[in-house]
């Protein structure tokens, strides 16, 4: 088969890989490679009548653009709780407290989208994968939840403080490949150090390309506000538009 035909076949294969993802595109990089770009935007996730998915179906995960977002849902005697990832379309920017835990402070998903995901406590997601090898993660858009934002702004009596000079709230993003840590990036969701007084309120695009080729990404939290049981700040972050690339040889 001629090389030009091989090139066309490779392009066709790449298109097939992402054709089921309306939020993906194909970029032709060189005559010898194609680079599919996958954008995980959560718009295809099915939510309940309250505009959320929090794992109450006990499936342990939800899927968006072939990425799997892990969830743990616990049912007790008259109560339930979750950790890991949830998905939401809630946009209440004013109501304070735990009852509004599924809203984003920006009042919309990234780039005015309908849906977004939330990470709570410790969360992990499995990156897209296929026979061509691991994907490179490029960027993630992040924002504070309404609950965490107002908690840092106003505090919760007896639980957490109003943020002031020297305080901070940090998200650590770690990338793994074959269970080995590749790299880690820290992002400040609030920063009152060195004369700053910032609490993230708008969507921020974070370059995470230094994580490289990964098959698993984890989120953990830390804060200057700690007590006997650890971090007092509500450990939530909203995420959207996770971007991956994958270079496929056409030779």
C-alpha positions in Angstrom: 0.0 0.0 0.0 1.3 3.5 -0.8 2.4 5.8 2.0 -0.4 8.3 1.1 -3.0 5.6 1.5 -1.5 4.7 4.9 -1.8 8.3 5.9 -5.5 8.3 4.9 -6.2 5.1 6.8 -4.5 6.5 9.9 -6.7 9.7 9.7 -9.8 7.5 9.4 -8.8 5.5 12.4 -8.3 8.6 14.5 -11.6 10.0 13.4 -13.3 6.7 14.4 -11.6 7.0 17.9 -13.3 10.4 18.6 -16.3 10.4 16.3 -18.6 9.5 19.2 -17.3 12.6 21.1 -18.9 15.8 19.8 -16.5 17.7 22.1 -13.4 16.4 20.4 -11.5 17.5 17.3 -8.7 16.1 15.0 -5.6 18.2 14.5 -3.2 17.1 11.7 0.3 17.7 13.2 2.7 16.5 10.4 2.5 14.3 7.3 3.6 11.4 9.6 1.3 11.9 12.6 -2.3 12.8 13.6 -3.1 14.3 17.0 -6.6 13.8 18.3 -7.6 16.3 21.0 -10.2 15.1 23.5 -12.1 17.6 25.6 -13.9 16.1 28.6 -16.8 18.6 29.3 -19.4 16.5 31.2 -22.3 17.7 29.0 -23.3 14.1 28.2 -23.6 13.0 31.8 -27.2 12.1 32.9 -28.3 14.0 36.0 -31.3 13.4 38.3 -34.3 15.8 38.8 -32.2 17.9 41.2 -29.5 18.5 38.5 -26.9 16.2 40.1 -25.2 12.8 39.9 -23.6 11.9 43.2 -23.3 8.1 43.1 -26.6 7.3 44.7 -27.1 4.6 42.0 -24.1 2.8 43.6 -22.4 2.4 40.2 -19.1 3.7 41.7 -18.4 6.0 38.7 -19.7 8.1 35.9 -18.2 8.4 32.4 -17.5 11.4 30.2 -15.6 11.2 26.9 -14.3 7.8 27.8 -12.8 9.0 31.1 -14.1 7.4 34.3 -14.7 9.5 37.4 -14.6 7.4 40.6 -17.2 7.8 43.4 -17.9 6.3 46.8 -21.5 6.6 48.1 -22.2 5.6 51.7 -25.7 4.9 53.1 -26.2 4.9 56.9 -29.2 4.8 59.2 -31.3 7.7 57.8 -28.3 9.4 56.2 -26.1 9.2 53.1 -22.8 10.8 52.0 -20.5 10.7 49.0 -16.8 11.3 48.1 -14.8 11.3 45.0 -16.5 12.9 42.0 -20.0 14.1 41.4 -21.5 15.9 38.3 -23.9 18.9 38.5 -25.7 21.6 36.8 -26.5 23.6 40.0 -25.5 27.3 39.8 -26.7 28.9 43.1 -24.1 31.4 43.9 -25.7 32.9 47.0 -26.9 30.2 49.3 -24.2 29.4 52.0 -23.6 26.1 53.7 -23.5 22.3 53.1 -27.0 22.3 51.6 -25.6 24.0 48.5 -22.6 21.7 48.1 -23.3 21.0 44.4 -23.1 24.6 43.0 -20.3 26.5 41.4 -19.5 30.1 42.5 -19.2 31.3 38.9 -22.9 30.6 38.3 -22.2 28.5 35.2 -20.0 25.7 33.9 -16.8 26.7 32.1 -17.3 28.8 29.0 -21.0 29.1 29.9 -21.6 25.4 29.7 -24.5 23.6 31.5 -22.6 21.0 33.5 -19.4 20.5 35.4 -17.9 18.0 37.8 -17.1 18.4 41.5 -14.2 16.7 43.4 -14.8 16.2 47.1 -12.2 15.1 49.7 -9.9 12.7 47.8 -10.9 12.1 44.2 -9.5 10.2 41.2 -10.3 9.7 37.5 -9.1 7.3 34.9 -7.9 9.0 31.7 -9.1 8.0 28.2 -7.2 5.0 26.8 -7.0 3.0 23.5 -4.6 0.8 21.7 -2.4 3.7 20.6 -1.1 4.3 24.2 -1.6 6.8 26.9 -2.9 10.3 26.5 -1.1 13.4 27.4 -3.1 15.7 29.7 -2.9 19.4 28.8 -5.2 21.5 30.9 -8.1 21.5 33.4 -10.5 24.4 34.1 -11.1 24.8 37.8 -13.2 26.9 40.2 -14.4 27.0 43.7 -17.7 25.5 44.8 -20.2 28.0 46.2 -20.0 26.2 49.5 -16.3 26.5 49.9 -16.2 30.0 48.6 -18.6 31.4 51.1 -17.1 29.3 53.9 -13.7 31.0 53.3 -15.4 34.4 52.9 -17.6 34.2 56.0 -16.4 31.2 58.0 -18.6 28.7 59.9 -18.9 29.4 63.6 -17.2 26.7 65.6 -15.9 24.9 62.5 -13.9 27.1 60.1 -12.5 30.6 60.0 -12.9 33.7 57.8 -9.8 33.7 55.6 -7.3 36.5 56.4 -3.6 37.4 56.1 -1.5 34.2 55.6 -4.3 31.8 54.9 -4.5 29.6 51.8 -6.6 26.7 50.3 -4.7 24.4 47.9 -5.6 21.7 45.4 -2.9 19.1 44.5 -3.2 17.5 41.1 -1.1 14.3 40.7 -0.6 12.3 37.5 0.1 8.5 37.5 1.1 6.0 34.8 1.0 2.3 35.7 0.6 3.2 39.4 3.8 5.3 39.4 3.6 9.0 40.2 4.7 11.1 37.3 4.4 14.6 38.6 2.3 16.9 40.8 0.9 20.4 40.5 -0.4 22.7 43.2 -3.2 25.2 42.5 -4.3 27.7 45.1 -8.1 28.1 45.3 -7.6 30.9 47.8 -4.4 32.7 48.6 -3.9 35.4 51.3 -0.1 35.1 51.4 2.4 37.9 50.5 -0.1 40.7 50.5 -2.7 38.8 48.4 -6.4 38.4 49.2 -7.7 36.1 46.5 -10.5 33.5 46.6 -11.0 32.0 43.1 -14.5 33.0 41.8 -14.2 32.6 38.0 -13.1 29.6 35.9 -9.3 29.3 35.6 -7.6 27.3 33.0 -4.7 25.4 34.6 -1.8 24.1 32.5 -1.1 20.6 33.7 0.9 19.4 30.7 4.0 18.8 33.0 2.1 15.7 34.2 2.8 14.2 30.8 1.4 10.8 29.7 -0.9 9.6 32.5 -3.6 7.0 33.0 -4.8 8.2 36.4 -5.2 11.7 37.9 -5.9 12.4 41.6 -7.1 15.4 43.5 -6.3 16.1 47.2 -6.7 19.2 49.3 -4.8 21.2 52.0 -5.5 24.4 53.9 -4.0 26.7 56.4 -7.2 26.3 58.4 -6.8 23.0 60.3 -8.2 21.5 63.5 -8.1 18.3 65.4 -9.8 16.4 62.5 -7.6 17.9 59.8 -8.6 20.5 57.2 -11.6 22.7 58.2 -12.2 24.3 54.8 -14.8 22.4 52.8 -12.7 20.2 50.5 -14.4 20.8 47.2 -13.3 22.0 43.8 -15.3 22.3 40.5 -13.7 21.2 37.3 -14.6 21.3 33.6 -13.0 21.0 30.1 -10.2 18.6 30.8 -8.1 18.5 27.7 -6.0 15.5 26.4 -4.0 15.0 23.3 -2.6 11.8 21.7 -0.1 11.7 18.9 -0.6 8.7 16.5 2.0 7.8 13.9 0.7 7.3 10.3 3.9 5.5 9.2 
